[in-house]
Amino acid sequence: DINSFLQEYSAQPEETVNINCKTSTDVTWSHLSWFLQKPGEAPKLLIYYANRLQSGTPSRFSGSGSNSDFTLTIIQTEDAGHYFCQSVHWINTRLHHYE
């Protein structure tokens, strides 16, 4: 599972923010996604496969990392909301999702 805990970030405009995600086991084939959820809205996929931008995701977002340590980097902060990561693991050919 993901070793998750709430992290609160405060940033000034133009300031870079790094949000970390650590999983308890290595993520299969870098199946790590990042989402943004704004109040009253459904979660929106930003990044998949650890570093690939979903269509429509602004270039100020980027993802990095591998194995069990991942980072979402936001440049020119404009989006306040709840960011979360999701990992996918295969165990004995069974698919497991963790958020």
C-alpha positions as CSV (number, residue, x, y, z in Angstrom):
1,D,0.0,0.0,0.0
2,I,0.9,3.7,-0.1
3,N,2.4,5.1,3.0
4,S,0.1,8.0,2.9
5,F,-0.4,11.0,5.2
6,L,-1.8,14.4,4.7
7,Q,0.8,17.0,3.7
8,E,-0.2,20.6,3.5
9,Y,1.8,22.9,1.2
10,S,1.7,26.7,1.0
11,A,3.4,28.3,-2.0
12,Q,3.8,31.7,-3.5
13,P,3.2,32.3,-7.3
14,E,6.1,31.1,-9.4
15,E,7.3,28.9,-6.6
16,T,8.0,25.2,-7.3
17,V,6.2,22.7,-5.2
18,N,7.3,19.0,-4.8
19,I,4.8,16.5,-3.5
20,N,6.2,13.1,-2.6
21,C,4.6,9.7,-2.7
22,K,6.2,6.6,-1.2
23,T,4.8,3.1,-1.6
24,S,5.6,0.2,0.7
25,T,6.5,-2.1,-2.2
26,D,7.9,-1.3,-5.7
27,V,5.4,-0.2,-8.2
28,T,4.9,-2.6,-11.1
29,W,6.1,-1.1,-14.4
30,S,6.0,2.4,-12.9
31,H,2.2,2.3,-12.7
32,L,2.0,5.4,-10.6
33,S,-0.6,8.1,-11.3
34,W,-1.2,11.6,-9.9
35,F,-4.6,13.2,-9.6
36,L,-5.9,16.6,-8.6
37,Q,-9.3,17.0,-6.9
38,K,-10.8,20.4,-6.4
39,P,-13.7,21.1,-4.1
40,G,-16.9,19.9,-5.5
41,E,-15.3,18.2,-8.5
42,A,-14.3,14.6,-9.4
43,P,-10.6,13.7,-9.3
44,K,-8.7,14.6,-12.5
45,L,-5.9,12.5,-13.8
46,L,-2.7,14.6,-14.3
47,I,0.1,12.1,-14.8
48,Y,0.2,8.4,-15.5
49,Y,3.1,5.9,-15.7
50,A,5.0,8.1,-13.2
51,N,5.9,10.8,-15.7
52,R,3.5,10.9,-18.7
53,L,1.2,13.9,-18.8
54,Q,-2.4,13.2,-19.5
55,S,-3.9,15.0,-22.4
56,G,-4.9,18.5,-21.2
57,T,-2.5,18.6,-18.3
58,P,-0.6,21.8,-18.3
59,S,3.2,21.6,-18.8
60,R,3.8,23.1,-15.3
61,F,3.2,19.6,-13.9
62,S,5.8,16.9,-14.1
63,G,6.3,13.5,-12.5
64,S,9.4,11.6,-11.7
65,G,10.6,8.6,-9.7
66,S,10.6,4.9,-9.8
67,N,10.4,1.7,-7.7
68,S,8.8,3.1,-4.5
69,D,9.6,6.8,-4.5
70,F,7.8,9.3,-6.7
71,T,7.4,13.0,-6.9
72,L,4.9,15.4,-8.5
73,T,6.5,18.8,-9.3
74,I,4.4,21.8,-9.9
75,I,6.0,25.0,-11.4
76,Q,4.2,28.3,-11.4
77,T,1.7,27.2,-8.8
78,E,-1.9,28.1,-9.8
79,D,-3.9,25.1,-8.7
80,A,-5.0,24.6,-5.1
81,G,-6.6,21.3,-4.3
82,H,-6.1,17.8,-3.1
83,Y,-3.4,16.0,-4.9
84,F,-3.0,12.2,-4.5
85,C,-1.1,9.4,-6.0
86,Q,-2.4,5.9,-7.0
87,S,-0.2,2.9,-7.5
88,V,-0.9,-0.4,-9.3
89,H,0.7,-3.7,-8.3
90,W,0.4,-7.2,-9.7
91,I,0.7,-10.0,-7.1
92,N,0.5,-13.5,-8.5
93,T,-1.1,-12.1,-11.7
94,R,-3.8,-10.4,-9.7
95,L,-4.3,-6.7,-10.0
96,H,-4.2,-4.6,-6.9
97,H,-5.0,-0.9,-6.7
98,Y,-3.9,1.3,-3.8
99,E,-4.7,4.9,-3.1
